[in-house]
Amino acid sequence: MVKHTATSVVTIERFIIEQERMFPEATGELSGILYDMALAGKMIANKVRSAGLADILGATSATNVQGEVQQKLDIIANEIIVKAFDHGGRLCAMASEEEPDIIHIPEGFRAGKYVLLFDPLDGSSNIDVNVPVGTIFSVYRKITRGTRGEMEDMLQPGRRQVAAGYVIYGSSTMLVYTTGQGAHGFTLDPSIGEFLLSHPNIRIPDRARYLSVNDAYEQDWPEPTRALMRRYRGMDGVRAPLNVRYVGSLVADFHRNLLGGGIFCYPANTRSPRGKLRLLYEANPLAFIAEQAGGLASDGSGRVMDIQPTELHQRTPLYLGSRAEVETVQEFPLPPEFVERRVGTAGAA
């Protein structure tokens, strides 16, 4: 990796170009996808900042494929990303958490060799109360023979990702991404409209500080999960307790734990034995970043990125963050009814 001094100003474009030079066989298509996502992030950030002034807060009368009420900004963010990518010639197809099926590249536009999966505005139900929200994305190489993308291209295990990242819209706008060469963070400087390198080679602290979990589901957790949470809270006398911090926006909770050390937990429960979070749009991309930063991601019985997806909107439990805390999950094995849905994988942790 190219090193920069503390005083050098490195734009995301310069950083991507320097990384690309490390791979002489690179065509520049993946770099172009990252540029396009940075542009989409700027556009969404502008909408989020002006939401209260432009009458785009609040819910619509529609629901998405997940059965969730769509927020106005969900729809706007989804349209921004689709329009940023559908004519660039780098993608052969897309898939969004907000849409039921594959988003095909329109006829007349060249199709590329990558697919993009994304959650356009994670945590959007919190936007009305000014809680940070984010965009999550994942990129895979096309594996089918045809010109256009197919379902098989989408349903690849997370370990095959070639890039993943998120944009968090908070007190500042940050883009964090990985292409398998470490995780790197860029902060948007609004005065010049550029993402500048602010967090090179992010490493999640070995010593965790935070536990992020929604205790409202405690009565529905199986006993091993309750015991695990008691361990994290220091209630069984084995360890010092973690500080509980839970925002309810996955990107915000993960971002804090990535920089400060901690674990995000959304366990399986009796009401949702398959979990709640989306494997393709949330769990896999954040797992890729976590592992590149020295952390781990588990579904409670193995490595998240080794799961073979079977459907576009598949859900999964998720334990994500500092390595030692995620490894602790394996000490509390779940009953068979919570793990039998797991698809057999090679190299599962």
Backbone torsions as a table, in degrees:
resi	resn	phi	psi	omega
1	MET	NA	139.5	179.0
2	VAL	-71.8	131.7	-179.2
3	LYS	-93.0	145.4	178.1
4	HIS	-124.7	147.5	177.3
5	THR	-76.8	163.5	-177.4
6	ALA	-64.4	-23.1	-176.2
7	THR	-96.4	-8.1	-178.4
8	SER	-75.9	144.0	177.5
9	VAL	-101.7	117.0	-175.5
10	VAL	-120.0	113.2	175.3
11	THR	-76.2	162.1	179.2
12	ILE	-62.9	-34.5	179.0
13	GLU	-64.6	-45.3	178.9
14	ARG	-62.6	-42.3	-178.6
15	PHE	-63.0	-44.9	-179.8
16	ILE	-63.1	-41.9	179.0
17	ILE	-61.9	-42.6	179.7
18	GLU	-65.3	-37.5	176.9
19	GLN	-68.3	-38.3	-179.2
20	GLU	-62.4	-34.0	-179.3
21	ARG	-64.2	-19.3	178.0
22	MET	-72.8	-11.2	-176.9
23	PHE	-128.0	90.8	-174.6
24	PRO	-57.7	-25.4	-178.0
25	GLU	-82.0	-4.8	-177.4
26	ALA	-64.1	139.9	-179.0
27	THR	-95.0	-13.6	-178.2
28	GLY	93.4	-7.1	-178.1
29	GLU	-66.4	-43.7	179.4
30	LEU	-65.2	-39.0	175.7
31	SER	-59.4	-40.9	178.6
32	GLY	-62.5	-36.7	177.4
33	ILE	-63.1	-42.0	179.5
34	LEU	-66.7	-38.6	175.8
35	TYR	-60.7	-45.8	-178.1
36	ASP	-62.9	-37.4	178.6
37	MET	-68.6	-37.4	176.4
38	ALA	-62.4	-40.3	177.7
39	LEU	-64.8	-45.5	178.2
40	ALA	-60.3	-39.6	178.4
41	GLY	-60.9	-40.7	177.5
42	LYS	-63.0	-42.1	-178.9
43	MET	-66.3	-41.9	178.4
44	ILE	-67.4	-40.9	178.4
45	ALA	-57.1	-39.9	178.9
46	ASN	-63.7	-40.1	178.4
47	LYS	-67.9	-40.5	179.5
48	VAL	-63.6	-42.5	-179.1
49	ARG	-63.2	-35.8	-175.4
50	SER	-99.5	9.5	-172.5
51	ALA	-56.9	-44.3	-177.2
52	GLY	-70.8	-18.6	-178.6
53	LEU	-97.2	-20.7	-173.0
54	ALA	-106.1	11.0	178.2
55	ASP	58.0	42.3	175.9
56	ILE	-119.3	17.1	169.9
57	LEU	-82.2	162.1	172.3
58	GLY	94.9	176.5	-174.7
59	ALA	-93.8	160.0	172.0
60	THR	-98.9	-175.7	176.7
61	SER	-92.3	2.4	-176.5
62	ALA	-99.1	160.0	172.9
63	THR	-122.3	152.1	178.0
64	ASN	-90.0	-174.3	-177.2
65	VAL	-63.8	-21.0	179.3
66	GLN	-81.7	-5.3	-176.0
67	GLY	82.9	12.5	-179.1
68	GLU	-95.8	144.6	176.3
69	VAL	-66.3	128.4	-179.3
70	GLN	-81.1	134.9	172.3
71	GLN	-83.7	154.8	179.2
72	LYS	-57.4	-40.3	-178.8
73	LEU	-70.7	-25.3	173.6
74	ASP	-57.3	-49.3	-176.4
75	ILE	-67.0	-42.9	179.5
76	ILE	-62.8	-46.8	-179.5
77	ALA	-63.4	-39.3	178.7
78	ASN	-61.5	-45.5	-179.5
79	GLU	-65.0	-38.5	179.6
80	ILE	-60.8	-46.7	-177.8
81	ILE	-67.2	-44.5	179.3
82	VAL	-58.4	-46.8	-177.8
83	LYS	-70.7	-25.3	177.4
84	ALA	-72.4	-20.8	-172.2
85	PHE	-119.0	-19.6	-167.0
86	ASP	-75.1	-10.3	-178.1
87	HIS	-120.6	4.6	-173.1
88	GLY	-80.8	-14.7	178.7
89	GLY	80.4	7.8	-178.5
90	ARG	-100.6	-21.8	-177.6
91	LEU	-110.9	149.1	172.9
92	CYS	-103.0	-11.9	178.1
93	ALA	-176.0	163.8	175.5
94	MET	-135.9	164.6	171.1
95	ALA	-145.6	138.6	-177.3
96	SER	-125.0	146.3	174.4
97	GLU	-59.4	-24.3	-176.2
98	GLU	-87.3	-7.5	-175.7
99	GLU	-124.2	144.2	-171.8
100	PRO	-72.9	-30.3	-173.2
101	ASP	-126.9	178.8	175.7
102	ILE	-58.7	141.1	173.2
103	ILE	-96.6	109.4	-175.9
104	HIS	-83.5	150.7	173.7
105	ILE	-71.3	130.3	-176.8
106	PRO	-59.2	147.0	175.4
107	GLU	-59.1	141.9	-179.2
108	GLY	100.2	-17.1	176.5
109	PHE	-104.5	143.9	179.2
110	ARG	-67.8	140.1	176.9
111	ALA	-99.2	136.8	-179.1
112	GLY	-96.7	-161.0	-173.2
113	LYS	-111.4	15.5	179.5
114	TYR	-126.2	157.5	170.9
115	VAL	-120.1	149.0	-179.3
116	LEU	-121.3	130.0	173.3
117	LEU	-119.5	138.7	-173.4
118	PHE	-154.5	152.1	167.9
119	ASP	-107.2	107.4	-170.2
120	PRO	-65.2	-34.7	-179.3
121	LEU	-150.2	82.3	178.0
122	ASP	-65.2	135.9	178.6
123	GLY	78.3	19.6	-172.8
124	SER	-63.9	-21.4	177.5
125	SER	-65.9	-15.4	179.2
126	ASN	-92.8	-3.0	-172.4
127	ILE	-63.9	-32.6	-177.6
128	ASP	-65.5	-22.6	-178.4
129	VAL	-109.9	18.4	170.1
130	ASN	66.0	30.6	174.1
131	VAL	-87.6	140.5	-178.8
132	PRO	-55.8	140.6	176.5
133	VAL	-125.5	177.2	-176.8
134	GLY	-159.6	168.9	173.5
135	THR	-113.4	135.1	179.2
136	ILE	-120.8	138.6	-179.3
137	PHE	-142.8	158.0	-176.8
138	SER	-146.0	139.5	-177.3
139	VAL	-126.4	134.8	176.1
140	TYR	-128.3	154.7	170.5
141	ARG	-78.5	144.7	175.6
142	LYS	-65.3	137.5	-179.4
143	ILE	-119.4	-10.4	178.4
144	THR	-87.4	166.7	-172.3
145	ARG	-86.4	-27.0	-175.0
146	GLY	-68.7	173.0	-179.7
147	THR	-72.3	-41.4	-176.1
148	ARG	-94.5	157.3	-179.4
149	GLY	-71.6	148.7	-179.9
150	GLU	-127.1	172.4	-177.8
151	MET	-59.4	-35.5	179.9
152	GLU	-60.1	-32.5	178.2
153	ASP	-67.1	-31.2	-179.4
154	MET	-79.3	-37.2	-172.3
155	LEU	-90.2	60.3	176.4
156	GLN	-108.0	146.6	176.7
157	PRO	-63.7	153.1	-175.3
158	GLY	-60.1	-25.1	-179.2
159	ARG	-66.3	-13.0	178.6
160	ARG	-92.4	2.6	178.4
161	GLN	-60.8	141.1	174.7
162	VAL	-103.3	-16.3	175.4
163	ALA	-161.4	152.7	176.3
164	ALA	-159.7	157.0	179.1
165	GLY	-177.0	-177.4	175.8
166	TYR	-150.4	157.1	171.2
167	VAL	-119.4	128.2	178.0
168	ILE	-108.9	128.1	-179.5
169	TYR	-104.2	93.0	-177.4
170	GLY	-128.9	-140.5	176.8
171	SER	-60.8	-28.1	166.4
172	SER	-134.0	162.7	177.0
173	THR	-99.6	124.2	179.8
174	MET	-124.6	142.8	172.3
175	LEU	-115.5	126.2	177.2
176	VAL	-120.1	129.8	-179.9
177	TYR	-144.8	164.4	172.8
178	THR	-141.0	146.4	169.0
179	THR	-119.9	21.3	-177.6
180	GLY	91.3	6.9	178.3
181	GLN	-118.9	46.8	-176.6
182	GLY	90.3	169.5	178.3
183	ALA	-110.4	134.1	-173.1
184	HIS	-133.9	141.0	-176.8
185	GLY	-116.8	141.9	-178.4
186	PHE	-130.4	134.1	-179.8
187	THR	-106.1	133.5	-179.5
188	LEU	-75.3	121.6	173.3
189	ASP	-91.5	104.6	-174.2
190	PRO	-66.2	-20.1	-178.2
191	SER	-70.8	-26.1	179.2
192	ILE	-120.9	-5.1	177.6
193	GLY	68.8	31.9	-178.7
194	GLU	-126.3	144.1	169.0
195	PHE	-81.2	124.0	-179.6
196	LEU	-113.2	140.3	179.9
197	LEU	-60.5	119.2	-179.2
198	SER	-124.1	-23.0	-176.8
199	HIS	-136.0	75.6	179.0
200	PRO	-72.2	141.5	173.1
201	ASN	48.6	61.4	-178.4
202	ILE	-62.2	135.1	174.3
203	ARG	-125.1	122.0	178.2
204	ILE	-70.5	130.3	-176.6
205	PRO	-58.0	140.2	177.5
206	ASP	-65.4	-36.4	-179.7
207	ARG	-90.1	110.5	-177.4
208	ALA	-74.9	146.9	176.3
209	ARG	-113.9	-29.6	-167.3
210	TYR	-121.9	146.4	169.7
211	LEU	-118.6	123.6	179.2
212	SER	-116.1	109.1	-178.2
213	VAL	-154.6	147.2	178.3
214	ASN	-91.9	103.7	-176.4
215	ASP	-71.3	-7.6	-179.3
216	ALA	-62.3	-21.5	-178.3
217	TYR	-97.2	9.3	-174.4
218	GLU	-55.5	-40.7	-177.8
219	GLN	-66.1	-16.4	-179.3
220	ASP	-100.7	-3.2	179.3
221	TRP	-77.4	145.9	170.3
222	PRO	-67.1	159.0	-174.8
223	GLU	-57.4	-40.1	177.8
224	PRO	-58.6	-34.4	178.8
225	THR	-69.6	-40.2	176.4
226	ARG	-60.7	-40.9	179.1
227	ALA	-64.9	-38.7	177.7
228	LEU	-61.5	-43.3	-179.6
229	MET	-67.9	-33.4	174.3
230	ARG	-64.5	-36.3	176.7
231	ARG	-62.3	-48.3	-179.2
232	TYR	-61.7	-31.9	-178.2
233	ARG	-87.0	0.1	178.8
234	GLY	73.9	19.1	-174.3
235	MET	-83.3	-13.3	179.7
236	ASP	-100.4	6.4	175.6
237	GLY	77.5	5.3	-176.9
238	VAL	-85.0	-31.1	-172.7
239	ARG	-149.0	169.8	173.7
240	ALA	-75.1	148.2	-176.7
241	PRO	-74.5	149.4	170.1
242	LEU	-85.1	152.9	175.0
243	ASN	-81.3	130.7	-178.4
244	VAL	-83.6	121.8	176.3
245	ARG	-137.3	116.0	-178.6
246	TYR	-138.7	116.6	-178.2
247	VAL	-92.9	-37.3	-176.1
248	GLY	97.3	-1.4	168.3
249	SER	-110.1	116.4	-174.7
250	LEU	-55.5	-46.3	-178.8
251	VAL	-59.2	-43.7	-178.4
252	ALA	-65.5	-44.4	179.2
253	ASP	-65.1	-43.0	179.9
254	PHE	-65.9	-41.8	-178.2
255	HIS	-60.7	-44.5	178.1
256	ARG	-61.2	-45.7	-177.0
257	ASN	-70.7	-32.0	177.4
258	LEU	-63.1	-42.6	-177.9
259	LEU	-84.5	-33.4	-174.8
260	GLY	-103.7	-13.5	-178.3
261	GLY	91.7	122.8	-179.9
262	GLY	167.0	-174.5	-179.2
263	ILE	-135.6	134.9	172.3
264	PHE	-99.7	132.1	-178.4
265	CYS	-126.8	128.2	166.5
266	TYR	-132.2	84.1	-172.7
267	PRO	-71.7	161.4	167.8
268	ALA	-66.2	150.0	175.9
269	ASN	-144.0	173.8	-174.1
270	THR	-64.6	-26.6	177.4
271	ARG	-84.0	-27.4	179.5
272	SER	-134.4	72.1	-176.2
273	PRO	-64.6	-17.5	176.9
274	ARG	-94.3	2.6	-178.0
275	GLY	86.0	-178.4	-178.0
276	LYS	-118.2	-38.0	-173.0
277	LEU	-73.0	151.8	-175.2
278	ARG	-85.9	127.4	-176.8
279	LEU	-60.8	-47.0	-171.6
280	LEU	-80.9	-33.1	-172.5
281	TYR	-98.5	-19.2	-175.8
282	GLU	-126.4	-57.6	-171.6
283	ALA	-66.0	-51.2	-176.0
284	ASN	-62.4	-50.1	-178.9
285	PRO	-62.7	-40.2	179.7
286	LEU	-71.8	-30.8	175.4
287	ALA	-64.0	-40.7	178.7
288	PHE	-60.7	-45.2	178.7
289	ILE	-64.2	-45.6	-178.7
290	ALA	-58.5	-45.6	-178.8
291	GLU	-67.1	-37.1	178.0
292	GLN	-68.2	-21.3	177.5
293	ALA	-95.3	6.2	177.9
294	GLY	95.1	6.2	178.9
295	GLY	-99.2	-162.6	-178.8
296	LEU	-143.7	166.3	173.3
297	ALA	-144.7	132.1	-177.8
298	SER	-133.8	155.3	172.4
299	ASP	-98.5	8.5	-178.6
300	GLY	105.4	-17.3	178.1
301	SER	-133.1	-5.3	179.3
302	GLY	178.3	-177.8	-177.3
303	ARG	-67.4	128.1	-178.6
304	VAL	-58.9	-43.6	-173.6
305	MET	-73.7	-0.4	174.3
306	ASP	-98.8	-1.6	178.1
307	ILE	-71.9	131.9	174.3
308	GLN	-87.7	109.8	-179.0
309	PRO	-63.7	147.7	177.5
310	THR	-119.3	-12.7	178.5
311	GLU	-150.5	156.7	-171.7
312	LEU	-64.7	-35.4	-176.0
313	HIS	-113.3	37.1	-179.9
314	GLN	-62.8	141.3	179.4
315	ARG	-106.0	161.2	-179.7
316	THR	-154.2	147.4	165.0
317	PRO	-66.7	162.2	-177.4
318	LEU	-150.6	129.9	169.9
319	TYR	-124.3	119.6	-164.6
320	LEU	-142.4	125.8	175.5
321	GLY	149.9	-140.6	-175.7
322	SER	-58.9	138.6	-171.6
323	ARG	-55.6	-50.3	-175.5
324	ALA	-62.2	-36.8	-178.6
325	GLU	-70.2	-38.7	178.0
326	VAL	-70.0	-37.2	177.3
327	GLU	-62.9	-29.6	178.3
328	THR	-61.3	-28.4	-179.8
329	VAL	-56.4	-36.3	-177.2
330	GLN	-66.4	-16.4	178.6
331	GLU	-78.6	-6.1	-178.0
332	PHE	-128.0	70.2	-174.8
333	PRO	-62.6	143.1	-176.6
334	LEU	-86.2	158.1	173.0
335	PRO	-61.5	155.2	-175.3
336	PRO	-55.5	-33.7	-177.0
337	GLU	-64.9	-16.2	179.6
338	PHE	-98.3	-6.6	-177.2
339	VAL	-124.4	-10.0	-175.7
340	GLU	-68.5	-20.5	179.2
341	ARG	-73.4	-15.8	-176.5
342	ARG	-65.9	127.0	179.1
343	VAL	-73.3	136.5	178.2
344	GLY	-60.1	136.2	-176.1
345	THR	-136.6	157.8	174.4
346	ALA	-87.8	134.0	173.6
347	GLY	75.2	21.4	179.9
348	ALA	-65.7	144.0	-178.8
349	ALA	-72.2	NA	NA
